[in-house]
């Protein structure tokens, strides 16, 4: 809850960060579709286009909220959490698509978790409703990416790599600096 209080203290910066995350999520689904256009499970194309459509709709919602509240998106956005996760992807290897699906699942899971905390902590009713509504969609995306991972690799491979990714993600999340971001860390209150 401390994290939510910290990031909600700067709601405009939080919303701007969120807008960029939605854009990146839509782009990610389209990249997966483009790089592997139907090489995998039946329904791959439909699933990726559906995720991209959902994320683009979320981008439109959060961008409208930013504009309505007098804000503007920045030209550049950095997400140290997602960037660190992407470094775990075994590029050019057989496991690349599995890793990309796992990174996507992890980002969706953490977003979902953070949206639930924000919805509960927000005193701003519009933000509370917004984050409550997004929780279900992000949880659905998390499950979709995990299901696809199970279709592109054998269960033993999926289970072993998922365990490795979860451990790495826990370290990455613990290293995040504080700030008004969906995937930020918490300030050290002892200093």
C-alpha positions, 0 to 999 in steps of 0.5 A: 500500500505504501507504493500506491500512496507514493505513486498516487501522489503524482497522478499525472506522471503515473497516468503518463507512464501508464499510457506509454505502457499500454502503447508498448503492450499493443506494440508488443502483441503486434511484434509477436504477430509480425515476427511469428505470423501463425507459426505457432498454435491455432488462433495465434493471429486472432489472439495477438490481434485481440490483445493489441486491440485491447491494449490500444483501447486502454491507451485511448482511455488513459490518454483521454484521461491525461488530456482531460486533466491537462497533461501531455505525453512526453516524447521519450519514455523509459521503463527500467523494469520491462527493459530488464525483463527483455534482457532475459530473452534468449534472442535468436534461439529456439526459446525466444518465443517462449521467453517473449511470451513469459516476459509479456505474462510477467508484465501483465501480471505485475500490471494487474497486481498494481492496478488492484492496489491502485484501485483500492488506494486511490481517493480519486474516484475516477482513478479507482474505477479506471484501475478496477476496470483494467484489472480483469483485462490485464489478468486475462492477458496474463493468462493468454500469454501463459496458455500460449507458452504452454502451446509452444513448448513442452510442459517440462520446458515451460515449467523450468523456464517459468520458474527461472523467469519468476526468480529473475523478475523478483530480483528485477522488481526489487531493484526498481527505483521509486517514482510515479510509475506502474512498475516502480519500487518503493522509497526506503523510509529508513534513510 
